[in-house]
Amino acid sequence: MASYSVFIKTSAAKELETIEPRALRSRIISRIRGLAQTPRPQGAEKLVGEEERYRIRQGAFRIVYSIDDERRMVEVVKIGHRREVYR
């Protein structure tokens, strides 16, 4: 299976930089890298009311992303704590 390109929006990159501790940030980055091989991993859920937007969990944090199968691209849109990410 060919891999997808993973892009992180500037706003999502800024959100990622603020996550502490650093070990948690590393686990989130690892999950994002995994989207290149498997854009719809086990546990990924399609967001209701959103066109091709999915979310995956990493502890109390959520990674919201979109998938473009034609261009084989995954774009990370938002990264945040579960109580704040959907606002």
N, CA, C and O atoms as a printed pandas DataFrame, in Angstrom:
     atom_number atom_name residue_name chain_id  residue_number  x_coord  y_coord  z_coord
0              1         N          MET        A               1    0.842   -1.177    0.000
1              2        CA          MET        A               1    0.000    0.000    0.000
2              3         C          MET        A               1    0.890    1.243    0.000
3              4         O          MET        A               1    1.804    1.353    0.817
4              5         N          ALA        A               2    0.628    2.164   -0.902
5              6        CA          ALA        A               2    1.400    3.404   -0.992
6              7         C          ALA        A               2    1.063    4.315    0.175
7              8         O          ALA        A               2   -0.057    4.302    0.686
8              9         N          SER        A               3    2.030    5.095    0.586
9             10        CA          SER        A               3    1.805    5.957    1.743
10            11         C          SER        A               3    1.205    7.299    1.328
11            12         O          SER        A               3    1.265    7.702    0.166
12            13         N          TYR        A               4    0.643    7.955    2.291
13            14        CA          TYR        A               4    0.039    9.271    2.120
14            15         C          TYR        A               4    1.045   10.325    2.575
15            16         O          TYR        A               4    1.928   10.043    3.385
16            17         N          SER        A               5    0.906   11.532    2.053
17            18        CA          SER        A               5    1.681   12.669    2.544
18            19         C          SER        A               5    0.921   13.267    3.713
19            20         O          SER        A               5   -0.303   13.383    3.663
20            21         N          VAL        A               6    1.632   13.646    4.763
21            22        CA          VAL        A               6    0.996   14.226    5.943
22            23         C          VAL        A               6    1.433   15.676    6.067
23            24         O          VAL        A               6    2.626   15.976    6.101
24            25         N          PHE        A               7    0.457   16.571    6.135
25            26        CA          PHE        A               7    0.706   17.994    6.308
26            27         C          PHE        A               7    0.036   18.452    7.592
27            28         O          PHE        A               7   -1.056   17.995    7.930
28            29         N          ILE        A               8    0.690   19.347    8.297
29            30        CA          ILE        A               8    0.127   19.902    9.522
30            31         C          ILE        A               8   -0.094   21.393    9.300
31            32         O          ILE        A               8    0.838   22.127    8.970
32            33         N          LYS        A               9   -1.337   21.833    9.485
33            34        CA          LYS        A               9   -1.619   23.266    9.351
34            35         C          LYS        A               9   -0.796   24.038   10.375
35            36         O          LYS        A               9   -0.452   23.510   11.432
36            37         N          THR        A              10   -0.486   25.283   10.056
37            38        CA          THR        A              10    0.312   26.129   10.945
38            39         C          THR        A              10   -0.340   26.260   12.312
39            40         O          THR        A              10    0.350   26.214   13.330
40            41         N          SER        A              11   -1.649   26.422   12.352
41            42        CA          SER        A              11   -2.347   26.555   13.630
42            43         C          SER        A              11   -2.235   25.270   14.450
43            44         O          SER        A              11   -2.083   25.334   15.670
44            45         N          ALA        A              12   -2.308   24.110   13.805
45            46        CA          ALA        A              12   -2.180   22.838   14.514
46            47         C          ALA        A              12   -0.751   22.651   15.023
47            48         O          ALA        A              12   -0.548   22.097   16.103
48            49         N          ALA        A              13    0.233   23.104   14.260
49            50        CA          ALA        A              13    1.634   23.009   14.691
50            51         C          ALA        A              13    1.861   23.855   15.943
51            52         O          ALA        A              13    2.592   23.449   16.847
52            53         N          LYS        A              14    1.242   25.020   15.994
53            54        CA          LYS        A              14    1.359   25.875   17.182
54            55         C          LYS        A              14    0.706   25.213   18.387
55            56         O          LYS        A              14    1.230   25.279   19.499
56            57         N          GLU        A              15   -0.444   24.572   18.162
57            58        CA          GLU        A              15   -1.115   23.861   19.252
58            59         C          GLU        A              15   -0.246   22.711   19.764
59            60         O          GLU        A              15   -0.193   22.445   20.964
60            61         N          LEU        A              16    0.426   22.043   18.846
61            62        CA          LEU        A              16    1.297   20.936   19.210
62            63         C          LEU        A              16    2.482   21.405   20.056
63            64         O          LEU        A              16    2.880   20.724   21.000
64            65         N          GLU        A              17    3.038   22.554   19.722
65            66        CA          GLU        A              17    4.186   23.085   20.454
66            67         C          GLU        A              17    3.864   23.403   21.912
67            68         O          GLU        A              17    4.758   23.379   22.759
68            69         N          THR        A              18    2.610   23.697   22.214
69            70        CA          THR        A              18    2.237   24.077   23.580
70            71         C          THR        A              18    1.974   22.878   24.490
71            72         O          THR        A              18    1.803   23.046   25.697
72            73         N          ILE        A              19    1.939   21.673   23.926
73            74        CA          ILE        A              19    1.613   20.489   24.723
74            75         C          ILE        A              19    2.811   20.082   25.577
75            76         O          ILE        A              19    3.921   19.896   25.080
76            77         N          GLU        A              20    2.553   19.952   26.865
77            78        CA          GLU        A              20    3.549   19.487   27.830
78            79         C          GLU        A              20    2.956   18.299   28.556
79            80         O          GLU        A              20    1.735   18.266   28.705
80            81         N          PRO        A              21    3.699   17.346   29.009
81            82        CA          PRO        A              21    5.140   17.185   28.938
82            83         C          PRO        A              21    5.597   16.767   27.548
83            84         O          PRO        A              21    4.795   16.378   26.698
84            85         N          ARG        A              22    6.876   16.855   27.344
85            86        CA          ARG        A              22    7.476   16.573   26.037
86            87         C          ARG        A              22    7.220   15.129   25.594
87            88         O          ARG        A              22    7.085   14.871   24.397
88            89         N          ALA        A              23    7.153   14.192   26.531
89            90        CA          ALA        A              23    6.899   12.784   26.192
90            91         C          ALA        A              23    5.524   12.621   25.544
91            92         O          ALA        A              23    5.369   11.843   24.603
92            93         N          LEU        A              24    4.533   13.346   26.041
93            94        CA          LEU        A              24    3.199   13.299   25.449
94            95         C          LEU        A              24    3.230   13.866   24.034
95            96         O          LEU        A              24    2.604   13.317   23.127
96            97         N          ARG        A              25    3.956   14.960   23.849
97            98        CA          ARG        A              25    4.091   15.559   22.525
98            99         C          ARG        A              25    4.723   14.549   21.556
99           100         O          ARG        A              25    4.313   14.465   20.399
100          101         N          SER        A              26    5.699   13.797   22.017
101          102        CA          SER        A              26    6.356   12.791   21.171
102          103         C          SER        A              26    5.388   11.690   20.760
103          104         O          SER        A              26    5.429   11.223   19.621
104          105         N          ARG        A              27    4.516   11.270   21.678
105          106        CA          ARG        A              27    3.525   10.246   21.334
106          107         C          ARG        A              27    2.527   10.765   20.314
107          108         O          ARG        A              27    2.106   10.021   19.429
108          109         N          ILE        A              28    2.145   12.025   20.424
109          110        CA          ILE        A              28    1.218   12.626   19.463
110          111         C          ILE        A              28    1.876   12.698   18.086
111          112         O          ILE        A              28    1.243   12.388   17.076
112          113         N          ILE        A              29    3.135   13.104   18.045
113          114        CA          ILE        A              29    3.863   13.167   16.769
114          115         C          ILE        A              29    3.964   11.779   16.145
115          116         O          ILE        A              29    3.847   11.633   14.928
116          117         N          SER        A              30    4.178   10.778   16.964
117          118        CA          SER        A              30    4.246    9.409   16.464
118          119         C          SER        A              30    2.914    8.983   15.849
119          120         O          SER        A              30    2.895    8.339   14.799
120          121         N          ARG        A              31    1.805    9.336   16.492
121          122        CA          ARG        A              31    0.479    9.018   15.943
122          123         C          ARG        A              31    0.257    9.722   14.602
123          124         O          ARG        A              31   -0.306    9.142   13.674
124          125         N          ILE        A              32    0.701   10.971   14.512
125          126        CA          ILE        A              32    0.546   11.725   13.267
126          127         C          ILE        A              32    1.365   11.079   12.159
127          128         O          ILE        A              32    0.885   10.945   11.034
128          129         N          ARG        A              33    2.586   10.680   12.460
129          130        CA          ARG        A              33    3.423   10.000   11.460
130          131         C          ARG        A              33    2.787    8.708   10.989
131          132         O          ARG        A              33    2.912    8.343    9.820
132          133         N          GLY        A              34    2.105    8.012   11.890
133          134        CA          GLY        A              34    1.435    6.762   11.539
134          135         C          GLY        A              34    0.306    6.942   10.535
135          136         O          GLY        A              34   -0.066    5.999    9.838
136          137         N          LEU        A              35   -0.239    8.151   10.460
137          138        CA          LEU        A              35   -1.314    8.423    9.495
138          139         C          LEU        A              35   -0.826    8.310    8.057
139          140         O          LEU        A              35   -1.636    8.114    7.151
140          141         N          ALA        A              36    0.479    8.429    7.826
141          142        CA          ALA        A              36    1.019    8.304    6.471
142          143         C          ALA        A              36    0.815    6.882    5.940
143          144         O          ALA        A              36    0.538    6.696    4.755
144          145         N          GLN        A              37    0.949    5.896    6.799
145          146        CA          GLN        A              37    0.769    4.508    6.376
146          147         C          GLN        A              37   -0.683    4.051    6.472
147          148         O          GLN        A              37   -1.162    3.304    5.619
148          149         N          THR        A              38   -1.373    4.497    7.504
149          150        CA          THR        A              38   -2.753    4.089    7.746
150          151         C          THR        A              38   -3.574    5.320    8.090
151          152         O          THR        A              38   -3.669    5.678    9.264
152          153         N          PRO        A              39   -4.173    5.983    7.099
153          154        CA          PRO        A              39   -4.920    7.209    7.379
154          155         C          PRO        A              39   -6.216    6.980    8.160
155          156         O          PRO        A              39   -6.762    7.918    8.740
156          157         N          ARG        A              40   -6.702    5.756    8.177
157          158        CA          ARG        A              40   -7.899    5.432    8.959
158          159         C          ARG        A              40   -7.560    4.286    9.916
159          160         O          ARG        A              40   -8.028    3.163    9.731
160          161         N          PRO        A              41   -6.744    4.570   10.941
161          162        CA          PRO        A              41   -6.336    3.500   11.862
162          163         C          PRO        A              41   -7.499    3.030   12.721
163          164         O          PRO        A              41   -8.550    3.668   12.782
164          165         N          GLN        A              42   -7.287    1.907   13.378
165          166        CA          GLN        A              42   -8.301    1.405   14.294
166          167         C          GLN        A              42   -8.532    2.456   15.373
167          168         O          GLN        A              42   -7.578    2.981   15.946
168          169         N          GLY        A              43   -9.778    2.757   15.645
169          170        CA          GLY        A              43  -10.121    3.762   16.640
170          171         C          GLY        A              43  -10.393    5.132   16.050
171          172         O          GLY        A              43  -10.878    6.012   16.761
172          173         N          ALA        A              44  -10.099    5.345   14.775
173          174        CA          ALA        A              44  -10.394    6.628   14.136
174          175         C          ALA        A              44  -11.904    6.730   13.920
175          176         O          ALA        A              44  -12.550    5.761   13.523
176          177         N          GLU        A              45  -12.444    7.887   14.180
177          178        CA          GLU        A              45  -13.876    8.092   13.995
178          179         C          GLU        A              45  -14.126    9.274   13.082
179          180         O          GLU        A              45  -13.480   10.316   13.195
180          181         N          LYS        A              46  -15.076    9.095   12.173
181          182        CA          LYS        A              46  -15.472   10.186   11.286
182          183         C          LYS        A              46  -16.316   11.164   12.089
183          184         O          LYS        A              46  -17.219   10.759   12.821
184          185         N          LEU        A              47  -16.023   12.450   11.950
185          186        CA          LEU        A              47  -16.774   13.460   12.680
186          187         C          LEU        A              47  -18.114   13.715   12.004
187          188         O          LEU        A              47  -18.183   13.851   10.783
188          189         N          VAL        A              48  -19.154   13.779   12.783
189          190        CA          VAL        A              48  -20.504   14.001   12.276
190          191         C          VAL        A              48  -20.622   15.442   11.797
191          192         O          VAL        A              48  -20.212   16.370   12.495
192          193         N          GLY        A              49  -21.182   15.625   10.605
193          194        CA          GLY        A              49  -21.398   16.960   10.077
194          195         C          GLY        A              49  -20.171   17.566    9.423
195          196         O          GLY        A              49  -20.218   18.710    8.972
196          197         N          GLU        A              50  -19.092   16.837    9.362
197          198        CA          GLU        A              50  -17.861   17.347    8.747
198          199         C          GLU        A              50  -17.544   16.508    7.516
199          200         O          GLU        A              50  -17.640   15.281    7.550
200          201         N          GLU        A              51  -17.173   17.164    6.451
201          202        CA          GLU        A              51  -16.818   16.501    5.207
202          203         C          GLU        A              51  -15.427   15.891    5.321
203          204         O          GLU        A              51  -14.434   16.616    5.390
204          205         N          GLU        A              52  -15.352   14.581    5.340
205          206        CA          GLU        A              52  -14.080   13.857    5.377
206          207         C          GLU        A              52  -13.147   14.289    6.506
207          208         O          GLU        A              52  -11.937   14.387    6.297
208          209         N          ARG        A              53  -13.677   14.544    7.677
209          210        CA          ARG        A              53  -12.845   14.854    8.844
210          211         C          ARG        A              53  -12.929   13.689    9.820
211          212         O          ARG        A              53  -14.001   13.141   10.073
212          213         N          TYR        A              54  -11.788   13.332   10.353
213          214        CA          TYR        A              54  -11.681   12.229   11.292
214          215         C          TYR        A              54  -10.958   12.699   12.539
215          216         O          TYR        A              54  -10.348   13.769   12.555
216          217         N          ARG        A              55  -11.034   11.880   13.588
217          218        CA          ARG        A              55  -10.281   12.170   14.793
218          219         C          ARG        A              55   -9.716   10.875   15.349
219          220         O          ARG        A              55  -10.334    9.813   15.271
220          221         N          ILE        A              56   -8.529   10.997   15.910
221          222        CA          ILE        A              56   -7.935    9.884   16.632
222          223         C          ILE        A              56   -7.567   10.376   18.020
223          224         O          ILE        A              56   -7.353   11.569   18.235
224          225         N          ARG        A              57   -7.497    9.449   18.952
225          226        CA          ARG        A              57   -7.211    9.779   20.342
226          227         C          ARG        A              57   -5.755    9.490   20.660
227          228         O          ARG        A              57   -5.172    8.535   20.148
228          229         N          GLN        A              58   -5.182   10.315   21.499
229          230        CA          GLN        A              58   -3.891   10.031   22.118
230          231         C          GLN        A              58   -4.007   10.518   23.547
231          232         O          GLN        A              58   -3.769   11.689   23.843
232          233         N          GLY        A              59   -4.374    9.604   24.426
233          234        CA          GLY        A              59   -4.628    9.983   25.817
234          235         C          GLY        A              59   -5.826   10.913   25.882
235          236         O          GLY        A              59   -6.880   10.609   25.323
236          237         N          ALA        A              60   -5.675   12.042   26.557
237          238        CA          ALA        A              60   -6.762   13.021   26.678
238          239         C          ALA        A              60   -6.778   13.995   25.508
239          240         O          ALA        A              60   -7.607   14.904   25.474
240          241         N          PHE        A              61   -5.873   13.817   24.549
241          242        CA          PHE        A              61   -5.788   14.724   23.411
242          243         C          PHE        A              61   -6.412   14.096   22.176
243          244         O          PHE        A              61   -6.471   12.874   22.038
244          245         N          ARG        A              62   -6.873   14.961   21.285
245          246        CA          ARG        A              62   -7.476   14.525   20.034
246          247         C          ARG        A              62   -6.731   15.161   18.863
247          248         O          ARG        A              62   -6.298   16.311   18.931
248          249         N          ILE        A              63   -6.594   14.396   17.802
249          250        CA          ILE        A              63   -5.978   14.874   16.562
250          251         C          ILE        A              63   -7.076   14.842   15.514
251          252         O          ILE        A              63   -7.571   13.771   15.161
252          253         N          VAL        A              64   -7.459   16.008   15.017
253          254        CA          VAL        A              64   -8.519   16.120   14.009
254          255         C          VAL        A              64   -7.829   16.338   12.668
255          256         O          VAL        A              64   -6.958   17.198   12.541
256          257         N          TYR        A              65   -8.225   15.552   11.669
257          258        CA          TYR        A              65   -7.560   15.625   10.368
258          259         C          TYR        A              65   -8.534   15.311    9.243
259          260         O          TYR        A              65   -9.609   14.752    9.460
260          261         N          SER        A              66   -8.127   15.686    8.032
261          262        CA          SER        A              66   -8.933   15.378    6.845
262          263         C          SER        A              66   -8.094   14.522    5.905
263          264         O          SER        A              66   -6.864   14.560    5.931
264          265         N          ILE        A              67   -8.785   13.753    5.080
265          266        CA          ILE        A              67   -8.127   12.833    4.153
266          267         C          ILE        A              67   -8.573   13.156    2.740
267          268         O          ILE        A              67   -9.766   13.297    2.475
268          269         N          ASP        A              68   -7.613   13.273    1.833
269          270        CA          ASP        A              68   -7.895   13.434    0.409
270          271         C          ASP        A              68   -7.312   12.203   -0.294
271          272         O          ASP        A              68   -6.112   12.141   -0.561
272          273         N          ASP        A              69   -8.179   11.226   -0.590
273          274        CA          ASP        A              69   -7.718    9.969   -1.173
274          275         C          ASP        A              69   -7.203   10.132   -2.597
275          276         O          ASP        A              69   -6.304    9.401   -3.013
276          277         N          GLU        A              70   -7.751   11.069   -3.343
277          278        CA          GLU        A              70   -7.302   11.275   -4.726
278          279         C          GLU        A              70   -5.853   11.743   -4.780
279          280         O          GLU        A              70   -5.061   11.250   -5.583
280          281         N          ARG        A              71   -5.511   12.704   -3.915
281          282        CA          ARG        A              71   -4.137   13.230   -3.883
282          283         C          ARG        A              71   -3.264   12.500   -2.870
283          284         O          ARG        A              71   -2.085   12.820   -2.718
284          285         N          ARG        A              72   -3.849   11.507   -2.167
285          286        CA          ARG        A              72   -3.149   10.716   -1.158
286          287         C          ARG        A              72   -2.481   11.630   -0.135
287          288         O          ARG        A              72   -1.270   11.592    0.083
288          289         N          MET        A              73   -3.337   12.460    0.485
289          290        CA          MET        A              73   -2.858   13.466    1.411
290          291         C          MET        A              73   -3.705   13.462    2.686
291          292         O          MET        A              73   -4.928   13.337    2.638
292          293         N          VAL        A              74   -3.022   13.603    3.827
293          294        CA          VAL        A              74   -3.672   13.758    5.127
294          295         C          VAL        A              74   -3.266   15.126    5.652
295          296         O          VAL        A              74   -2.080   15.455    5.684
296          297         N          GLU        A              75   -4.254   15.933    6.066
297          298        CA          GLU        A              75   -3.957   17.249    6.617
298          299         C          GLU        A              75   -4.469   17.320    8.054
299          300         O          GLU        A              75   -5.666   17.193    8.309
300          301         N          VAL        A              76   -3.534   17.526    8.988
301          302        CA          VAL        A              76   -3.897   17.664   10.394
302          303         C          VAL        A              76   -4.419   19.083   10.583
303          304         O          VAL        A              76   -3.714   20.053   10.306
304          305         N          VAL        A              77   -5.651   19.198   11.053
305          306        CA          VAL        A              77   -6.341   20.470   11.153
306          307         C          VAL        A              77   -6.257   21.053   12.560
307          308         O          VAL        A              77   -6.098   22.262   12.728
308          309         N          LYS        A              78   -6.363   20.187   13.576
309          310        CA          LYS        A              78   -6.431   20.674   14.954
310          311         C          LYS        A              78   -5.895   19.604   15.895
311          312         O          LYS        A              78   -6.103   18.409   15.687
312          313         N          ILE        A              79   -5.206   20.055   16.929
313          314        CA          ILE        A              79   -4.711   19.177   17.982
314          315         C          ILE        A              79   -5.043   19.849   19.298
315          316         O          ILE        A              79   -4.704   21.013   19.508
316          317         N          GLY        A              80   -5.704   19.120   20.187
317          318        CA          GLY        A              80   -6.045   19.750   21.452
318          319         C          GLY        A              80   -6.598   18.779   22.469
319          320         O          GLY        A              80   -6.858   17.615   22.164
320          321         N          HIS        A              81   -6.774   19.270   23.681
321          322        CA          HIS        A              81   -7.367   18.489   24.746
322          323         C          HIS        A              81   -8.809   18.174   24.393
323          324         O          HIS        A              81   -9.469   18.967   23.721
324          325         N          ARG        A              82   -9.295   17.059   24.824
325          326        CA          ARG        A              82  -10.629   16.598   24.426
326          327         C          ARG        A              82  -11.743   17.554   24.807
327          328         O          ARG        A              82  -12.768   17.598   24.126
328          329         N          ARG        A              83  -11.574   18.313   25.862
329          330        CA          ARG        A              83  -12.642   19.234   26.276
330          331         C          ARG        A              83  -12.656   20.518   25.444
331          332         O          ARG        A              83  -13.628   21.271   25.495
332          333         N          GLU        A              84  -11.595   20.778   24.682
333          334        CA          GLU        A              84  -11.494   22.030   23.935
334          335         C          GLU        A              84  -11.434   21.870   22.417
335          336         O          GLU        A              84  -11.700   22.824   21.687
336          337         N          VAL        A              85  -11.099   20.705   21.946
337          338        CA          VAL        A              85  -10.774   20.550   20.525
338          339         C          VAL        A              85  -11.967   20.722   19.593
339          340         O          VAL        A              85  -11.779   21.109   18.440
340          341         N          TYR        A              86  -13.172   20.451   20.045
341          342        CA          TYR        A              86  -14.342   20.515   19.150
342          343         C          TYR        A              86  -15.024   21.869   19.140
343          344         O          TYR        A              86  -16.017   22.043   18.434
344          345         N          ARG        A              87  -14.536   22.817   19.886
345          346        CA          ARG        A              87  -15.160   24.140   19.945
346          347         C          ARG        A              87  -14.813   24.969   18.751
347          348         O          ARG        A              87  -15.257   26.112   18.643
